[in-house]
Amino acid sequence: MEHPILFISIILEKLGLPVPHGPVGHTILEQLCAPYMTYTWLVMAFLFIVSKLTLGNLEMIPGKGQNFWEIVIGGMDEFFADNMGREMTDKFFPMIATFGLYIAVANLIGLIPGFMSPTASINTTLALTIIVWVTHHIIGFSTHGIGYYKHFIGPMWWLIPLMLPIELISNFARLLSLSIRLFGNIMAKETLLGILFMLAGAFFAPLPIMILGVLVSLVQAMVFVLLTVVYFGQAKEHAH
């Protein structure tokens, strides 16, 4: 197919589903009202309302909602502390946990007929990736000062001509791998479900595919969080 994105857009339009890519040259207002931004606001509102309803009144004997959040937040806190240390966890937990919850819900919302995942747009995934990429370098420079450059030159001076290009390319490649991995998997899920809805009807999509969609959505959120934690931990470590 010469223009696969155009082909996918036509399929989504025929199905009456939002098309995640619009024409070039949007105004700021149009960008804020673009489909991926609209669903981003929806995901944010969902997380805020659900957390407010379930955590509005904390109790010594927690109910089901409070139990759920204690398991999720406590599990993430323990995982981050094991891989980044307690000091970095206390500092960056709000950002990484928010990314994880947002990506998980954003991925799952696309399973509802007529909805789309904001993470099915490269604009969303690249924005998240840039924040992670810039932050992990800020951690590196704040921890090691100007000596952070040693992470890119290798253990011996005569390896610099070989190691420096490799390290720079691999570091910039994180921008692509982190953003495109999430975008590609969620866009593929959206496209597959859209085709199945067209063939089988909006409310009769095969159950195994829906289960697979849930699994992909959660795994991709976990992968993004895991790589973020790894990048932050590596920036904190001393160069070898």
C-alpha positions in Angstrom: 0.0 0.0 0.0 1.6 3.3 -1.1 0.0 5.4 1.6 -0.9 3.2 4.6 -1.7 6.1 6.9 -4.2 7.4 4.4 -5.7 3.9 4.1 -6.1 3.6 7.8 -7.6 7.1 8.0 -10.2 6.1 5.4 -11.1 3.0 7.3 -11.6 4.9 10.6 -13.7 7.6 8.8 -15.9 4.9 7.3 -16.3 3.4 10.8 -17.2 6.8 12.2 -14.2 6.6 14.5 -12.0 9.6 15.3 -9.0 9.9 13.0 -5.9 10.6 15.1 -4.0 12.6 12.4 -5.3 15.9 11.0 -4.1 18.2 8.4 -0.9 20.3 8.8 -1.3 23.9 10.0 -3.7 23.8 12.9 -4.2 26.9 15.0 -3.5 26.6 18.8 -7.2 26.3 19.5 -7.6 23.5 16.8 -4.6 21.7 18.3 -6.2 21.8 21.8 -9.4 20.5 20.4 -7.7 17.8 18.2 -9.0 14.2 18.9 -5.9 13.1 20.8 -6.1 16.3 23.0 -9.8 15.9 23.5 -9.3 12.4 24.8 -6.3 13.5 26.8 -8.6 15.9 28.7 -11.1 13.1 29.1 -8.5 10.8 30.6 -7.2 13.5 33.0 -10.8 14.2 34.1 -11.4 10.5 34.7 -8.3 10.0 36.8 -9.1 13.2 38.8 -12.7 12.2 39.5 -12.1 8.6 40.3 -9.2 9.4 42.7 -11.4 12.1 44.3 -14.3 9.7 44.8 -12.2 6.8 46.1 -9.7 8.8 48.2 -11.8 11.7 49.3 -12.0 10.4 52.8 -9.0 8.3 53.9 -9.9 5.7 56.6 -8.0 3.6 59.0 -9.9 0.6 57.7 -9.8 1.1 54.0 -12.7 0.4 51.6 -12.3 -1.2 48.2 -11.3 2.0 46.4 -8.7 2.9 49.0 -7.4 -0.7 49.0 -7.0 -0.5 45.2 -5.0 2.7 45.3 -2.8 1.5 48.2 -1.9 -1.6 46.2 -1.2 0.3 43.0 0.7 3.2 44.5 2.4 1.1 47.1 3.5 -1.4 44.4 4.9 1.4 42.2 6.7 3.0 45.1 8.4 -0.2 46.1 9.4 -1.0 42.5 10.8 2.5 42.0 12.7 2.4 45.3 14.3 -1.0 44.4 15.5 0.3 41.0 16.2 4.0 41.6 16.8 4.3 45.3 14.6 6.0 47.9 15.9 9.5 47.4 15.1 9.5 43.6 11.8 7.8 44.2 10.7 10.5 46.6 11.7 13.2 44.1 10.3 11.7 40.9 7.5 9.4 42.0 4.7 11.9 41.3 5.9 12.4 37.7 6.5 8.7 36.8 3.4 7.4 38.5 1.3 10.0 36.8 2.7 9.0 33.4 2.0 5.3 34.2 -1.6 5.9 35.2 -2.2 8.3 32.3 -0.8 5.9 29.7 -2.7 2.9 31.1 -6.0 4.6 31.1 -5.3 6.3 27.7 -4.5 3.0 26.2 -7.6 1.3 27.6 -10.1 4.0 26.6 -9.5 3.1 22.9 -11.2 -0.3 23.6 -14.6 1.5 24.0 -16.4 1.7 20.7 -16.4 5.2 19.3 -13.4 6.3 21.5 -9.7 6.6 20.6 -6.5 6.3 22.6 -4.6 9.6 22.8 -1.5 7.4 22.8 -2.4 6.3 19.3 -1.0 9.7 18.2 2.7 10.3 17.9 2.2 13.8 19.2 1.2 12.4 22.7 3.9 9.7 22.9 6.7 11.9 21.7 5.7 14.7 24.2 5.9 12.2 27.1 9.2 10.8 25.7 10.8 14.3 25.4 9.9 15.0 29.1 11.5 11.7 30.2 14.6 12.2 28.0 15.3 15.8 29.1 14.7 14.9 32.8 17.1 12.0 32.8 19.9 14.2 31.4 19.0 16.9 34.0 19.4 14.1 36.7 22.8 13.2 35.2 24.2 16.7 35.1 22.8 17.6 38.6 24.4 14.4 40.1 27.7 14.4 38.3 28.2 18.0 37.2 30.2 18.4 34.0 31.6 14.9 34.7 28.4 13.5 33.3 30.1 13.6 29.9 32.1 10.5 30.9 28.9 8.4 30.3 29.4 9.0 26.6 33.2 8.6 26.1 33.9 5.1 27.4 36.4 3.9 30.1 39.6 4.7 28.1 40.6 7.9 26.2 41.6 6.0 23.0 38.1 4.5 22.7 36.5 8.0 22.5 36.3 8.1 18.6 34.4 4.8 18.7 32.4 5.1 21.9 31.2 8.8 21.6 29.3 8.4 18.3 27.8 5.1 19.5 26.7 6.5 22.8 25.2 9.7 21.2 23.3 7.7 18.6 22.0 5.2 21.2 21.0 8.1 23.5 19.1 10.0 20.8 17.5 6.7 19.7 15.8 6.5 23.0 13.5 9.3 21.8 12.4 7.2 18.9 12.2 3.8 20.6 10.3 5.0 23.6 7.8 7.1 21.6 7.3 4.9 18.5 7.1 1.7 20.5 4.1 3.0 22.5 2.5 4.8 19.5 3.0 1.8 17.1 1.5 -0.8 19.4 -1.5 1.3 20.4 -2.1 2.5 16.8 -2.0 -1.2 15.7 -4.5 -2.1 18.4 -6.8 0.7 17.4 -6.6 -0.2 13.7 -7.2 -3.9 14.3 -10.2 -3.3 16.6 -11.6 -0.8 14.1 -11.5 -3.4 11.3 -13.1 -6.0 13.6 -15.8 -3.6 14.6 -16.5 -3.0 10.9 -16.7 -6.8 10.1 -18.4 -8.0 13.2 -20.4 -5.0 14.5 -19.5 -2.5 17.2 -20.7 -4.7 20.0 -19.7 -8.1 18.7 -15.9 -7.8 18.4 -14.3 -11.2 19.3 -13.7 -11.4 23.0 -10.1 -12.8 22.7 -9.1 -9.7 20.7 -10.6 -7.4 23.4 -8.7 -9.3 26.1 -5.5 -9.0 24.0 -6.2 -5.3 23.7 -6.4 -4.9 27.5 -3.1 -6.9 27.9 -1.3 -4.8 25.3 -2.6 -1.6 26.9 -1.3 -2.5 30.3 2.0 -4.0 29.1 2.8 -0.9 27.1 2.2 1.3 30.1 4.4 -0.9 32.2 7.2 -0.9 29.6 7.2 2.9 29.4 7.4 3.2 33.1 10.1 0.5 33.4 12.3 2.2 30.8 11.8 5.6 32.4 13.0 4.1 35.8 15.9 2.5 34.0 17.0 5.7 32.3 16.7 7.7 35.5 18.7 5.1 37.4 21.4 5.0 34.8 21.8 8.8 34.8 22.4 8.6 38.6 25.1 5.9 38.3 28.7 6.7 37.9 30.3 6.1 34.5 32.2 2.9 34.0 
